[in-house]
Amino acid sequence: MPGHDDEIFCAQAADALAGLPGVEAVSLGGSRAAGTARPGSDWDFAVYYRGGGFRPDSLRGLGWPGDIFPVGGWGGGVFNGGAWLRAGDRSVDVHYRDLDDVGHQLAEARAGRFRIERLQFHLAGVPTYIVAAELALHRVLRGDLPRPRYPAALRASAPARWQQDAQSTLSYARAAHVPRGNLTGTAGAIATAACQTAHAVLAGRGQWITNEKTLLERAGLRGTDTILAGLTPEPGHLAQAVDAAAAMLQASLK
């Protein structure tokens, strides 16, 4: 349960962020919104704006030191930038969310369409419907935001795409890494394929997720750890690991 001081900080931070030029809404995500925060967990806020009305430099006026990136500073795509700040002894992440893009991605998700974009710290990348997942899972602090349910069209289309990616990842590992005794490449491919399959499992259930921290647990694929434990560069051993992973991942989809 959040402490009184945390609730005070959350309200003060929400007011400060909502008061920035161009910001129309503020939400709280991550473990703080889910009620699973540990001592020292980050505070993950999202600021929602429209078009060019928001200027990241305005965050400096909050007096929170740290790194402030421009819009598009994280490579573009749905994760179009953010800031890593310190508010006293609290770590604060602020993500930028353009409401025009959010509305477009939500409409795409409702039609069963999405892309998978590369993003640092995400083995399988992130689906563009992550912004819809945030709307569904975040705690809205200021302003009004939609609260989408998992679209039936997305539940029908996403599992096959993720499953195909997982199969391709393992097939490449089998052909390119295993014969060379490439342990790192094989292990990386198995881990990536497990995350891709986990996305397929959760999509099939119609369950939102916004990161990979609990992805394997929620999909019942923590057994990947056992497959990777003690892996050696001997090609026969690597082949056995890829085959075991393929069998486990396929079974999870039934």
Protein Blocks (a to p, Z undefined) as FASTA:
>chain_A
ZZfklmmmmmmmmmmmmmpghiabdcdehjllnopacehiacddddddehjlbcfklmmm
nopacddddehilogajbncdcdddehjaccddddddfklmmmmmmmmmnopacddddeh
ianopafklmmmmmmmmccfbdcdddddddfklmmmmmmmmmmmmmmmmmmmmmmmmmno
paklmmmmmmmmmmmmmmmmmmmnopacfbfklmmmmnopmmmmmmmgopafbfklmmmm
mmmmmmmmmmmmZZ
